[in-house]
């Protein structure tokens, strides 16, 4: 969701810049301005919910911590000596 909002803002900014630099018809300019301001505002409304969820769940930092913990556990298991199965299997 965060990447979608960033892409929306960049595309709308580029469209508004292109419409201002390349003479767009004056009738179309208000519609372009309203949509280029309104769409990022609507996208940011959804972004707030996504940021709240990321903060509640720990987001990327938590996953990195879990990955580090898993890596440490695997390293510990690799240090343990190999033993034969008690039944010989």
N, C-alpha and C positions, 0 to 999 in steps of 0.2 A: 504494500500500500504506500509505503514511504517513497519508493522509487517511482510509482505511478504519479504521485503528487509532484515530484521533482520534474518528471517529463512533461506533465501538464503545464506547469509554470514556465518551463523553457519554451515549449511550443507556442503557448499563448503570447509570451514575450516576443518571440521571433515574429509571429504573425502581426502583432501590433506594431513592431518596428518596421516590418516590411510594408505594412499598409501606410505608415506615416512617411517613409522614405520614397516609396514608389507612389506617385499620386493615385490614390484610390478614389473612386467616385464619392462625392460628398454625401450622397444618399446612403451609401453603405458604411461609411465611417462610424456613425453612432452605433450600429449593430456590432461592428467589429470591436469597438471599444467596450461595449457592455459585455459581450461574450468573453473577451480577453481578460476582463476584470472579474466577471462573475464565475467563470469556470474554476479558476484557481481558488476562489473563496469557497465554492461548494466542495472542492477537493480537500481543502484544509479542514472543513467540518468533519469529514471522515478521518482525516489524519489525527485529529485529537483523540478519537476513540482508539486508534491503533497505538498511539504513543502511550496512552494510559495502560493498555493491555501489555505492552512491552515492559513498562515499568513494574507492573504487578508481577509478571512472570520472571523478571530478571533479564529478559531479552538476550542479547548476544553474549553479554558478559557471563551469564549463568552457564550457557552452553560451553563457553571456553573453559570455565572452571570445571565443568563435568568432564570435558575432554582431557584436561590435565590430570584430573583424578583417575580417570580410566587409564591413561598412559602410565601413571605412577603405579597403579595396581598391576598392570601387565609387566612392568619392569621388575616389580617385586616377585611376581610369579616366575619370571625368567631366571631369577637368582636361586630359586629353590632347586635342590638336587633331584634328579630323576630317580625313581625307585621302581622296582619290579612289582608287578601285580601279585598280590598274595596267593592267588589261585593259579598263577602261571599263564594267564590268558594274554 
